[in-house]
């Protein structure tokens, strides 16, 4: 006779048959578990199904084969499945073990893959940027998805917002997403490698040639800066203001620490490991830039971030970009460097070399670079002060005459 729920609860130590090879096994300690006994052609095997669960469950998302605790009804269902698998020539235990494997999310798989490969990067900056690109552009879309369910459409959802605006970054993100999914396939977490070819079919053609970052016309920047100052102060807005005032790259600002600031000298020295060209870069800080630092925090340990995120880690690039998006503007944060460069060229008489030095651009001619050692730091102090004045609406800072 089949067992009842009450009999399962009250059963004494020993083996109790439910029928069709399903047994309730009760240890002397009172622990209860389900066992499936299958006998074919004189060969007998016992398969543990799981421990006993008395409460009735309405709905369970976990596959039956991976459940550790089973009600009487679930034990019967799993026993029937085990018999079917065995008759098909499969090992039920092996099949259930496969179902029990924990499939990681894309975020977890990416972090593990990065941990495995980071020793091969040229420097810490490249290693950090590899993961940061996924944190910024992929995790918001597919980070919480299990790697076994990520398809071409999911990859497209992450790439479409940046595919035309920052094509080079988008291609890098696509390659890195593919590397993570291929790694997941090698770990038996997904059945196939990354469907990059299918994902790419659904993306528009990128413009040919070099694509420049969308820059706000410099005549509009003072109004935007005024609007930023009038809004409630947040770390993201302060960081964006500091980025505009210093004409720095957003990554340099987001990773800046108090140890890089000389408050007495009014300068910010960025170490080479955080610079694109790998060379240290000193930025003369205008009074307006210094005021932003004072507004953020006057003192901090050398290793403390100047603009920390909520978690204490550096702000993401998306935090600064969100300020632009919330304002309904089609421009990029990086584009403010172009705004600054255009202002210098069209509205001042400062030499181009000073502007290029302010942007930390490398001299393309290697021979010229070998002889030009000056960084025009003292001259750039006046340049950055005039830029800050222009942003504040001081119109008499333009068309400057520079003494030869």
N, C-alpha and C positions, 0 to 999 in steps of 0.2 A: 504494500500500500504506500502511496506517495506520502511524504512528510507534510505536516502542517506547520505553520509559523509557531504555534504554541509548542509543538513537539521539538522544534529546533531550539527553542529557548530552554526547555526543560530536559533535554537529552543528557544522559549520563555519559561517563567516559567510555569511548569505544567508537566503532564505525557503524553508521546508520544509513541504510540504503534508501534512496528516494526513487530509484528506478532508472533504467536506461544508462546505467554506469555511473550515475551521480551519487556520491556519498557525502554525508556529513561526518567529519572526523572531530571527535571531542577528546582533548587531552585531559589527563588527570588534574591538571591545573584549572580546567574549565574553559581553556581557549578553544575556539571553534573555527573550523575552516572547511572549505569545500574541496573535494577531490573527484576527478573524473577518471574512471577506470575503463580502458578500451582493450578489448581482446579480439584479435583478428588472426585466424589460422594458427591458433594455439599460442600466439605471442600476446603477452599482457603488459600494458604500460599504464602507469598512474601519472596524472597531470594535476598539479596544484592549481586551483582556480582563483583562490583568494580567501580572505577571512569572512566571517559572517557579519552581515549588517541587518539589524532588525527593523530600523525605520524605513518606511515606504517613501520612495522618491518619485516626484512627479515627472521631472525632466532632467536629463544629464547630458552635457555636451561631450564628456570624455568618452572615447570609444570603449565599447564593452570589453574588448580584449585587454585594455590597459587599466581597468578598474581594480583597485586593490581590495575593496570591500564589496560584497555582493549580498543582495537580499535573496530570499529563496527563489523568487521568480527570475532574478537576474542570473543566478547560478544555473538554473535549468536552461536559460537561453544561451549562456556561454558554453554549457556542456553540449548542447545541440550543435553549436558552431564548431566546437572542438572535434566532435565526431565527423562533421562534414569535411573539415580540413584534413583529418587523418585519412579518411577514405580517398581523398584527392591526392594522397601521397605527400602531404606536407606535415611538418612538425608543428603542432599547435603551440607549444611553448616558445618556439623560435618566432612564430608569427606574432604572438602576443607580446613578446619582448620587443619586437620591432615597433609595435604600436605604442609601447610604453616609453620609447625614447622621447626625450624632451626636445622639441624643435625650437630653436632660439628665434628671437625677432631679428629683423635686419640690423637694428641698432646693436644688439648684443653680438651678432656675427661679425659686423664690421669692426667693432672694438677688439674682438678676439683676433681677427685677421690682421688688423693694424699692429697689435701687440707682437704677432709672429714675424712681421716683415719689417718693423721699424728699425731694426739693427742695420738694414741694408740701405737706409737713406744717407745721403751725403752729409746732412747736418740736421740738427733738431728742428730748425725752422721748416724745412721741407717735410719732415715727419709730421709736425703739427699741422701744417697746411693741408696735408693729405686728408687727415681726419676732419679738420675744420670744414673743408668743402662739403663733406657729406653731412656734417652736423647742420650746416646752414641750408643746403639745397635738397638733401635727400631725406633726412630724418623727419622733417615736418610732414612728409607725404607717405613714406613707406617705413619709417623707423619702427613703428609699433606692429607692423605686419610680420607674421612668421615667414621665414625665408622660403618655405615650401609652397606658399600661395602667391608669391610675387610673380606677376605675369608681365607681358609687354605693355599692357595698358597702365599698370601701376608705375612702371618705369617712365612712361611718357608723362604721367601726371607730375612727376618730379622735374622733368627736363623742359617741358613746355614753357614755364614762366621765365626761363633764362636762355632758351635756345637761340633767340634772335638778339636779345639785349646784351648778353655776355657769352658769345658763342664759344670762345676758347675755354672758358670755365665750364660751360655746359658739356663740351666734349670730354673734358677731364672727369667731370662727375659721372658721365655715362660709362667711361672706361673703368672707373673705380667701383661703381655699382656692379658692373659685370664681373670684376675681380672678386668681389665679396660673394656674389651668387655662385660663381665657379668654385670658390672655396667651400661654400655650403654643399655643393654637389659632391665634392671630394669627401666631405664628412658624412655623406649619406643623409643629409638633412633635406635635400630636395631631389626629385627624380631626374632633373635635367640641368644642363648648364644655363647660363644667363641667356634669355631670348633677346639679345641686343639687336639682331638683324630685324626682327619683327618690330621691336620698339622704334627703331630708326625709320622704318617705312611710314610711320604715322607722324613724323616730324617734318615741318616745312624746310625748304632749302635755305641754308644760311647764306647771307650775302658774301660775295667773293671779295677777296682782298682784306686789308686790315680794317676792322670795325672799331671805331672810336667810342668811348664811353659818352653817353648822352650828357651833355654839359649844359647847365643853366647859363643863359647869356649874362655876362658880368653886370650889365645894367640892372638886372633883376635881383642880383644877389643881396644888395643892401636891404631891399624890402623884405626879402626872405629872412635875413638875419634879424631884422627888427621884429618880425612876426615871431620868430623863435624865442627871442628874449621876452616878449610879452606873455608867452604861454607859461603855464606852471612848470617849474624847474624839475627836470628828471635827469638821471645820469646819462640817458641816451641823448637828450638834447644838448647837455653840456659837452658831451664828447663830440657831437656833430659841430657845435660852435667852435670848439677847439680845433677840430679838423680843418674847418674853413679858414680860421684865422692863421693857422700855421702852414696851410697848403700842403699838409702831410697826407700820406696814404692812411686810410681808415684803420688798417691793420697795425700800423705803427702807433696810432693813438690808442687803439683798444688794448694793446699790449704794454702801454707805457707804465712805468713804475716811478715812485717818488725818488728812488735812487738815481734816476736819470735827470732829475731837475736840480738846477742850481738856482735857488730863489734869490740869492744875493747878486749873482751875475745876470740873472734873467735869461737863462739859457736852458735848452733841453738837448741832451746828447743821447742819441739813439745808438745802441751798440750794433756793430756790424752784423751780428747773428740775426738781428731782426730787420735788417735792411735788404731790399731787393738785390742790390748790387754787392751785398756782403761787406760793405765798407761803413764804418761809423759815420754818423751824420749829426752835425750840431745845428740847432735851430735857435736863432735869436727870438726871444719872446717879447711881443709887444705888451703894452700896459693892459690891453684888453684881454690878451691871452693869459697874462698873470692874474687878472681879476677872476677868470674862470677857475683857475687853480685855487684861488682863495675861496671862491664860492663852493667848490667841491669839498676841500678839506685842507687846512693849512699845514698840518703835520701828518706824517705817516712813516712807518718803517721803510727802509730803502726797498725792500722786496714787495711792498704793498702796491697793488694796482691803483692808479689814479682814478680810473673809471671802472670800478668792479661791477659785474652783473649781480643779479639777486642771489646767486649761489656762491658769490665770492670769486668766481672765475671770470676771465675776460668777457666783455660784451660780445655777442655775436654780430657779424656783419649785418644780419637781418634786422637787428635792433635799430641801427642807424638808417637802414633802408626804409624801415617802417615809418620813420618820421616823415620821409619824403612821400611815401604812399598815402599816409593819412592826410597829407596836405593836397593830395590829388595831383602831384607833380610827376611828369614823365622822365625826370632827370635822375642820374646816379650820383652817389656820394663821391665816387672817384672823379666825376666830372667837374667838381669844384676846382680841381687842380688846373683843368683847362680854362675854367673861368678866370682864375688868377693869372694864368699865362697870357690870355688874350687881353686882360686889363693892362698888364705891364706893356704889351706890345702896342696897344692902340691908345692908351690914355696916359702914358708916362714916357719919360726919356731915359729910364734906367737901361743900362746895357743888357742885351739878351743873356750874356754869360751870368749875370747876377740872378736872373730869373731861373735859369737852368740849374744853377747851384742851389737855389732855394728849393727847387723840386727834387734835388738829389739825383739829377739825371747824369749819367755817365757821359764823358766825352767820347763820341764814336770813333774819332781818329786816334789811333793808338800812339802815333808819334806825338801828336799835339797833347794827348793826355799825359805822356811821360814828362813833358816840359811844364805843363800847367799844374802846379801843385797847390795854388791858392784856392780857397773855398769862398773867398769874399765875405767872410763872416761879419766883419765890422760894417761893410757896405750894406749887407743884407739886413742889418738891424734897422737902418733907415727905411729900406724897402718894405719890410714887414710892418713898420709903424705907419707908413703911408697907406698900405693895404688895409690895416685896421681902421684908419681914419676914413678911408673911402667907404668901408662897410658900415661905419657909424653915420654916414651921410655928410661928412666934411668934404665939400666939393672942391675946396682949394688945394687938395692934395694931388690933383691930376695935372698932366702936362708938366712934369717936374723937369727942371733944368739941372743936369748933373755936371759938375765941374770936371773938366778934362785933366 
